[in-house]
Amino acid sequence: MKKAKQFLAIIGILLLVGLYVLTFVLAIIDDPNTMKLLSASIVATIVIPAGIWIIGIFVKLSSPSKGPDDNSQDDSQ
């Protein structure tokens, strides 16, 4: 589960950085769609981390929980 969280976090970071770079480049070249992309970047700054957090909660809830008597190590020798 830890690797899944790390993978989702890396994907989220790449998406956000890509949006920010694209917005910056379009602002420099004075594209008419820059304001729309800036709005999308601002919304994505909130939506992407929240989406990753929600997915993490669903993954945590769907995985079998370990009780106090449930040991993942085999103690028999």
SVG drawing of the C-alpha trace seen along z (x, -y; Angstrom):
<svg xmlns="http://www.w3.org/2000/svg" viewBox="-13 -38 25 63">
<polyline fill="none" stroke="black" stroke-width="0.4" points="0.0,0.0 2.9,-2.3 4.1,-2.0 0.7,-2.7 0.6,-6.0 4.0,-6.9 3.0,-6.2 -0.1,-8.4 1.9,-11.1 4.5,-11.1 1.8,-11.2 0.1,-14.1 3.4,-16.0 4.1,-15.5 0.6,-16.6 0.8,-19.8 4.3,-20.7 3.3,-20.0 0.3,-22.4 2.4,-25.1 5.1,-24.9 2.6,-24.9 0.8,-27.9 4.1,-29.8 5.3,-29.0 1.9,-30.1 2.0,-33.3 5.5,-34.1 4.4,-33.6 1.2,-35.6 -1.3,-32.9 -5.0,-33.9 -5.8,-30.8 -3.4,-31.6 -6.1,-32.7 -8.2,-29.6 -5.1,-27.4 -4.3,-29.5 -7.8,-28.8 -7.4,-25.1 -4.0,-25.1 -5.6,-26.8 -8.4,-24.3 -6.1,-21.4 -3.9,-22.6 -6.9,-21.8 -8.6,-18.9 -5.5,-16.7 -4.3,-16.4 -7.8,-16.0 -8.4,-13.2 -5.2,-11.5 -6.3,-11.7 -9.7,-10.3 -8.2,-7.4 -5.9,-6.7 -8.8,-6.5 -10.6,-4.1 -7.5,-1.9 -7.1,-1.9 -10.7,-0.9 -10.7,1.8 -7.5,3.5 -8.0,6.1 -7.3,4.7 -4.9,6.3 -6.2,7.0 -4.1,7.2 -3.9,11.0 -3.1,11.0 0.7,11.3 2.1,11.2 5.2,13.1 5.2,16.9 6.3,17.7 6.4,21.5 9.9,22.9"/>
</svg>
